[in-house]
Amino acid sequence: MFHLRVVAALIMTVTCVGPAIAQEEDFESIVKEAFAASRAGKYDDAIRLATKAIAIEPDNDRLYQFRGELNFKGGHFKDSVKDFDKYLAANPKEVPHHWQRGLSHYYAGMYKEGVAQFEVHRTVNPEDVENSVWHYLCNAKIVGADKAREALIPIKADTRRWAPAVYEMYRGKMSPEEVLKASSAGKQEDGELKNNLFYAHLYIGLYFESLGKTDEAKQHITTAHEKYPSRHYMGDVARVHADLFKKNAPE
């Protein structure tokens, strides 16, 4: 996946630091501490450390990608977009691949920008149900669910077990119950089943949210996060969304 390539490149940069001068040693230790803080879920600490690393190497574009991910995971969505924009300004050929920026657009309330990002992502990933769904979710905030459904990006060849059913649900052709049934059908290893149910519940929850059904949305997104936690970037999406429900809950 795109973000893993960038993070891997950043790790390589750190592990291949040249002669051991004080600033280089500081940079290496700061970046390693930032990764460690991120793995521990201490995103604000990781952001602070990434910012220190940027102060040392302000032209290291991979640091902005890294901090953009951290800002998203920490719930700082507009800052995440700014960091991703900074990274993409140095790497314009990566714009079509950068689905993460589209997610940050959605959570930052930048829905038109999100629609544009998912439209361009279609040019490099034309058969991805998730891209079609996020395009719909952003568009639904602008034109409403019915019109967004009419403009749903067509998908024919996403073979992930949960994906065709999720797509049909967003088309209005399948129910959430049918999505869960399809996602758990057949012989599956435990890890595969949990992964499929994670995505099913996440996208069912987002679907309900697009229809203004907040209670149902909360139920399914919380289930995705708590019952079927994922180590993928989308696992962070579920966690961040579940946290937003808690933050916005009436006292």
N, C-alpha and C positions, 0 to 999 in steps of 0.2 A: 504494500500500500504506500501511497505517496509520502505520508508523514513519517513512516518508518525509514524510508530511504534518506530523508533529510536528517533525522535523528542519528542514524547510523553514520552519516557523513560527519556530523558534529562530533560524535564519539571518536571517530578516526582522527579528526583534527586535534582533539585533546590528547589522545594517546600517542600522537606522533609529534609532540612538541619538541622543538629543537633544543639548542644548548640551554642548560639550566640557569637562566638568569632569574632574578627575583620576580619580575612581573610575569614571566611565563609560568613560573611555579604557582604564583597566586592565581593566574587564570585557570590553570589546570585544576587546582584544588577547588576553586569556586564553582567551576562547571560540574565537577564530580559531586560536590555537595548539593548543587541544584538538582541533579538527577536523583540523588538519594532522597532529598526532600520530596520530590515529586512522587517517587515510588512509595513513600510513606504517607502520601496524601496531604502533605503540608505545603499546599500550593502557594500560599502567600509568602512563605519562607523561600520557596523555589523561585518565585517571581523576583523577590528581592535579590537573590543571588544571581539570577540571570541578568538582572539590570546592572549589577556590579561587573559581570563579565562583559556586557556591552560597553560599559564605560572604558574598559581596557582595550577592547577590539570593536570599535563602533562600526567598522566596515565589514564585519563578519555577518553576512546576511543570514546564515543558518541560525544564529542566535535569536534573530527576530522571529523566525519560524518556531523555534523552541519556546520562546516566551509567549508567542501567540497561542500555542497549545496550552501552556500553563495558565494564561489568563482566562482561556475558555474553561478549563477545569476548575478554576477558582471562582467562576461566575462573573468575571469582568469582561463582558462580551464586547463592548465597544473598544476597549483596549486590545482585545484579541484581534478584532478587525484591523486596527491600526498597525499592529505588528505584522499580520499577514500581508497587508498592503505594502509595508516596508520591504518584506522579503520578496514579494512579487515585483516590486519596482526594479529590483536587482536581477530578477529571474522571470522576465515576461513570458517566456515560453512555457512556464509552469502554470500560468493562469487557468487554462482549460482543465488541468488535473486537480485543481485546488478545491475539492469539495468541502474541506474543512472550513474554508472561508464562508461558504454558503451556509453552513450550520451556524457559524458565529453571526452572520447577517440575520438569520431567523431570530435568534435569541436576543440580538441587539435591537430588534424591531425594525431592521433595515430590509423590508420585504421586497421592494423593487430590486434592490441590489442582489438579494438572494435569488429571485427569479432569474436574473441575468446570469448569475454564477452557475446555476443548475442548467440553464439553457446551453451555456458554453461547454459545461462538463459533458453534456450529451454528445458533443462532437468527438470526444475521445473515449467515451464509455456509453455507447448507445443502448445497451441492453441491460441496464442496471435499474431494477425496481426502486431501490432506495433513492436514486437520483430523481426518478419520476415522482416519487412520493414527496420529497422535500420541495421540488418545484411546485407541486400542488399545494403543499402546506403554506409556502410563502404566498403563492397566488391567491389562496383562499382568504388570506388576511387583507387582500387588496380588493378582490372582485366578488368574494363570497364563495361558499363551497360548491354551489351548483355550476357556476361559470368556470371555476377552477377545475371541476371534474370534466367539463367539456373540453378543456385545454390540456388534459392529462397527457403527458408524453407517452406514446405507445411503446409497449414492451412485449416482445414475443419469445425471447430466448434466455431469460434468467432462470437457471435450473436449480437454484437453491430451494430446498424443500418448502420453506415457508413463503417464498417470494411470489409464485404465481397466485396463490390464494390472497395474499395481501394486496396484490395489484387488482385482483377482481373485486376485493372489498372497496378499494378506492374508486373503482369504476361504478360501484353501486350494485354489483352483481352477486356478491357473496356477503354473508353475515359474519360478524366477529366470531361467533360460535363455530361456523364452518372453517374459518381460518385456523382456529386452535385445533380442530379435528384434523385438518389437512397437515398441519405442522407436526403433529404427534403421530401421524399414521405410519404404518410399516415398521420393519425391524430397525431399531436404532440403538447405537451405543448410548450409555447414559450421558456422556459429554455432548454428543451430537444432539440428543433430545433436548437437553437443557439450552443449548445454543439456539436451536430452532424455536423453542418456546420463549426464549428471551426476545428474539426479534419479533415474533408474533405478538406478544403482549406489548412491546414498545410501540409497534406501528398501529395496533388496535387503539392504544391509549392516545396516540397522536391523531388518529382518525376521529375519535370521539371529541377531542379538543377542537378540531376544525369545525365540528358541528355544534360547538357550544355546550357540550355535555361534560362539564368539569368533573363531576363525581365519578363518572365512568372512566374518564381519562386518568384521573388520579389513581383509581384502583388498578388499572392495567399497567401504567408506567411504574408505579410503586412495586407491583408484582415482578415486573421485569428486573428492576434494580435489586430488590431484596431476596426474591426467591430464586432468580436465575442470573446472578451477577456475572458480568462479562468483563474480561480483561481488555477487550477491544476498545477503540476510541468511542464506539457507540455505547459501550458500558458507561463511559463518563457522561455521555449525553443523557442516558437514563438517570444516572445519579444526580446530575445537575438539575434535570427537570423535576425529579422527586424533591430535591431541596427547595426548588422554587415553590412547589405546592406547600411545603411546610412554612416557608417564609411568608407566603401570602395568605396563610390560613387565618380566619378570624379568631381573635382571642376570646 
